[in-house]
Amino acid sequence: MDLVYDVVVVGGGVAGVSAAIAASRIGARVLLLEKDMSFGGVLTTALVNPMMTFHSPARQVIGGIGQEIIDRLVSVQGSYGHIDDPIGFVKSITPFDPEKMKSSLIELLVEEGVDFLFNSLVASVSREGDSISTITTESTGEKNRVNAEVFIDSTGGGNLSIRAGAYYNIGDGSPSSCQPMTLVMRIGGVNREEIISYVNGNRDDFVINEHTDLSYLGIAGFFSFMNRIDDYGISFKRDRLLFFEIPYHPGQVFMNTTRYPGYANTSKELTKAQSKGNIDVWRFMNFLKKEIPGFENSFLIQTGCHIGVRETTHIVGDYVLKTNDLIDRKPFDDSIAVGSYPIDIHLPSSAELKTISIPYPGEYHIPMRSLIPKGLANVILAGRAISADHTAFSAVRTSPLATATGMAAGITAALAVKHRRLVRDVNIDLIQREIVEMGGIL
C-alpha cells in the first residue's frame, strides 16, 4: 500500500508523539509509525518511571505538549503531577501509571487528527539526493510504502537516519562503552511503613533529600545490603536499590536496579541481556523478600515488555552537543529547548554511577542544529536521537526533554512543508515563536 503524508514521524515514544501533535497543529498531514503496540516508548514498554525532570532548581523548564501529557494523566488519576524529588538528585520527579499513559497518548493523537500505525518497522529507505523519498515498513503480513516531504526520526538510536546514510558514532567510541541496559520490575505487596521506619532510623544508608518527609516513597539506598546479592546467584552488579511508588497503586513500586552491559543494536547481545534479566528477577525477588525491610511479603507483578536500552548510536548532526556546552551553560541563538537533568552515566563495567552537576541554575540549551542530521536534507531528530556526544547524551536522553525536542521537531517539519523550505533553512525566529505559542519554554 502507498501512503502519502506531509510529515512522517518514526518512533512513538513521547518525543515522537509530541512531534506528531505539534506538526498536526501547524497544519501538516501527519503519520506516526511505531514498531511496538503502544505509545510512550521506554516509559510504557520498559516501565521506566518516574519522568525526570520538568524543573531546574530555579523554575519549570519543560512545558508545552509535555506538560499537556502530564495534565491529562493527572485528570485521570494516572499521575500525581510534579513533586519534589525525595532523593534530591533533581528538582522534581513526575511518577505516572504507564497503562494510563498508553491510553492518554492515543486520545491526544486522535484529538489532534494524527494518523498512526502500530507494528510498523522500517525495513528500507530510499533517497533522492540528500533527501529521503520513501520508506518501506513491514508488519505481520503487510508492507507499506510511505512518502513524505519531511521525516522525523524519534527512534532513540537514530535508526531511520542511519538507514538513510547519516554519519554516527557508537557509545563513547565502541560498542562496549554503551551504558548498560535495565529490566525494570513492577513489585506489589510492599510495606511502605516498614520501609519509612527503616529509612528514618538509618538515613546514612540512603541518598535522601534532607527536607523530604517520605510522603511519597522514592528510595535510593540500602547500600549496606547490596554486598549480599552475590549469595543469591544474581548476575548483575549494583551498589544500591532504586525504586519509586506507583501513583494510586498502594504497596506497588517500580524497581530500577538491574544493570546489564551490552550493545543493544546486536540481536545476540540484546538477547543475552534480556535473558539474564528474566532469570535474575526471581533470584532478586528472593533477595528482596529475605533481606530488605518492607519486602518480606512482596511479589513480582510484571517486568517491562522489553529491557530498557539507555544508549547505542549517536547521530552526527549539524552541531554535536558537547559536555562543556552543558557545564558552561553555553547560549545558542537557535535554542529550541531547555534541559536540567544532570550528567548521569551508568558505567557498563561498574556497579556505580558517575554524575556531574550543572552549575546553578542547572539549565542548558539545546540548539536546533543538533536536531538536523549532517548530510540529510529532509530529516529532523527528536528525543534521544538528537546529536550529542556520549557524556552530554547521558543528560539530554531523558523523557521530559524528549517532549520538548519532539515538539520543536514537529513544528519545524510542518513549517518546512508550509513554506517549501529545507528543514535547516526554516527561519529560527519563526520556530521559536511557535514553540512559545505552544507553551514551550526557551
Secondary structure in CASP SS format (residue, H / E / C, confidence):
PFRMAT SS
TARGET T0000
AUTHOR 0000-0000-0000
METHOD secondary structure of the structure
MODEL  1
M C 1.00
D E 1.00
L E 1.00
V E 1.00
Y E 1.00
D E 1.00
V E 1.00
V E 1.00
V E 1.00
V E 1.00
G C 1.00
G C 1.00
G C 1.00
V H 1.00
A H 1.00
G H 1.00
V H 1.00
S H 1.00
A H 1.00
A H 1.00
I H 1.00
A H 1.00
A H 1.00
S H 1.00
R H 1.00
I H 1.00
G C 1.00
A C 1.00
R C 1.00
V E 1.00
L E 1.00
L E 1.00
L E 1.00
E C 1.00
K C 1.00
D C 1.00
M C 1.00
S C 1.00
F C 1.00
G C 1.00
G C 1.00
V H 1.00
L H 1.00
T H 1.00
T H 1.00
A C 1.00
L C 1.00
V C 1.00
N C 1.00
P C 1.00
M E 1.00
M C 1.00
T C 1.00
F C 1.00
H E 1.00
S C 1.00
P C 1.00
A C 1.00
R C 1.00
Q E 1.00
V C 1.00
I C 1.00
G C 1.00
G H 1.00
I H 1.00
G H 1.00
Q H 1.00
E H 1.00
I H 1.00
I H 1.00
D H 1.00
R H 1.00
L H 1.00
V H 1.00
S H 1.00
V C 1.00
Q C 1.00
G C 1.00
S E 1.00
Y C 1.00
G C 1.00
H C 1.00
I E 1.00
D E 1.00
D C 1.00
P C 1.00
I C 1.00
G C 1.00
F C 1.00
V C 1.00
K C 1.00
S E 1.00
I E 1.00
T E 1.00
P C 1.00
F E 1.00
D C 1.00
P H 1.00
E H 1.00
K H 1.00
M H 1.00
K H 1.00
S H 1.00
S H 1.00
L H 1.00
I H 1.00
E H 1.00
L H 1.00
L H 1.00
V H 1.00
E H 1.00
E C 1.00
G C 1.00
V C 1.00
D E 1.00
F E 1.00
L E 1.00
F C 1.00
N C 1.00
S C 1.00
L E 1.00
V E 1.00
A E 1.00
S E 1.00
V E 1.00
S E 1.00
R E 1.00
E E 1.00
G C 1.00
D C 1.00
S E 1.00
I E 1.00
S E 1.00
T E 1.00
I E 1.00
T E 1.00
T E 1.00
E E 1.00
S E 1.00
T C 1.00
G C 1.00
E E 1.00
K E 1.00
N E 1.00
R E 1.00
V E 1.00
N E 1.00
A E 1.00
E E 1.00
V E 1.00
F E 1.00
I E 1.00
D E 1.00
S C 1.00
T C 1.00
G C 1.00
G C 1.00
G C 1.00
N H 1.00
L H 1.00
S H 1.00
I H 1.00
R H 1.00
A C 1.00
G C 1.00
A C 1.00
Y C 1.00
Y E 1.00
N E 1.00
I E 1.00
G C 1.00
D C 1.00
G C 1.00
S C 1.00
P H 1.00
S H 1.00
S H 1.00
C C 1.00
Q C 1.00
P C 1.00
M E 1.00
T E 1.00
L C 1.00
V C 1.00
M E 1.00
R E 1.00
I E 1.00
G E 1.00
G C 1.00
V C 1.00
N C 1.00
R H 1.00
E H 1.00
E H 1.00
I H 1.00
I H 1.00
S H 1.00
Y H 1.00
V H 1.00
N H 1.00
G H 1.00
N C 1.00
R H 1.00
D H 1.00
D H 1.00
F E 1.00
V E 1.00
I C 1.00
N C 1.00
E C 1.00
H C 1.00
T C 1.00
D C 1.00
L C 1.00
S C 1.00
Y C 1.00
L C 1.00
G E 1.00
I E 1.00
A E 1.00
G E 1.00
F C 1.00
F H 1.00
S H 1.00
F H 1.00
M H 1.00
N H 1.00
R H 1.00
I H 1.00
D H 1.00
D H 1.00
Y H 1.00
G C 1.00
I C 1.00
S C 1.00
F C 1.00
K C 1.00
R C 1.00
D C 1.00
R C 1.00
L E 1.00
L E 1.00
F E 1.00
F E 1.00
E E 1.00
I C 1.00
P C 1.00
Y C 1.00
H C 1.00
P C 1.00
G C 1.00
Q C 1.00
V E 1.00
F E 1.00
M E 1.00
N C 1.00
T C 1.00
T C 1.00
R C 1.00
Y E 1.00
P C 1.00
G C 1.00
Y C 1.00
A C 1.00
N C 1.00
T C 1.00
S H 1.00
K H 1.00
E H 1.00
L H 1.00
T H 1.00
K H 1.00
A H 1.00
Q H 1.00
S H 1.00
K H 1.00
G H 1.00
N H 1.00
I H 1.00
D H 1.00
V H 1.00
W H 1.00
R H 1.00
F H 1.00
M H 1.00
N H 1.00
F H 1.00
L H 1.00
K H 1.00
K H 1.00
E H 1.00
I C 1.00
P C 1.00
G C 1.00
F C 1.00
E C 1.00
N C 1.00
S C 1.00
F E 1.00
L E 1.00
I E 1.00
Q E 1.00
T E 1.00
G C 1.00
C C 1.00
H C 1.00
I C 1.00
G E 1.00
V C 1.00
R C 1.00
E C 1.00
T C 1.00
T E 1.00
H E 1.00
I E 1.00
V C 1.00
G E 1.00
D C 1.00
Y C 1.00
V C 1.00
L E 1.00
K C 1.00
T H 1.00
N H 1.00
D H 1.00
L H 1.00
I H 1.00
D C 1.00
R C 1.00
K C 1.00
P C 1.00
F C 1.00
D C 1.00
D C 1.00
S E 1.00
I E 1.00
A E 1.00
V E 1.00
G E 1.00
S C 1.00
Y C 1.00
P C 1.00
I E 1.00
D E 1.00
I E 1.00
H E 1.00
L C 1.00
P C 1.00
S C 1.00
S C 1.00
A C 1.00
E C 1.00
L E 1.00
K E 1.00
T E 1.00
I E 1.00
S C 1.00
I C 1.00
P C 1.00
Y C 1.00
P C 1.00
G C 1.00
E C 1.00
Y E 1.00
H E 1.00
I E 1.00
P E 1.00
M H 1.00
R H 1.00
S H 1.00
L H 1.00
I C 1.00
P E 1.00
K C 1.00
G C 1.00
L C 1.00
A C 1.00
N C 1.00
V E 1.00
I E 1.00
L E 1.00
A C 1.00
G H 1.00
R H 1.00
A H 1.00
I C 1.00
S C 1.00
A E 1.00
D C 1.00
H H 1.00
T H 1.00
A H 1.00
F H 1.00
S H 1.00
A H 1.00
V H 1.00
R C 1.00
T C 1.00
S H 1.00
P H 1.00
L H 1.00
A H 1.00
T H 1.00
A H 1.00
T H 1.00
G H 1.00
M H 1.00
A H 1.00
A H 1.00
G H 1.00
I H 1.00
T H 1.00
A H 1.00
A H 1.00
L H 1.00
A H 1.00
V H 1.00
K H 1.00
H H 1.00
R C 1.00
R C 1.00
L C 1.00
V H 1.00
R H 1.00
D H 1.00
V C 1.00
N C 1.00
I H 1.00
D H 1.00
L H 1.00
I H 1.00
Q H 1.00
R H 1.00
E H 1.00
I H 1.00
V H 1.00
E H 1.00
M C 1.00
G C 1.00
G C 1.00
I C 1.00
L C 1.00
END
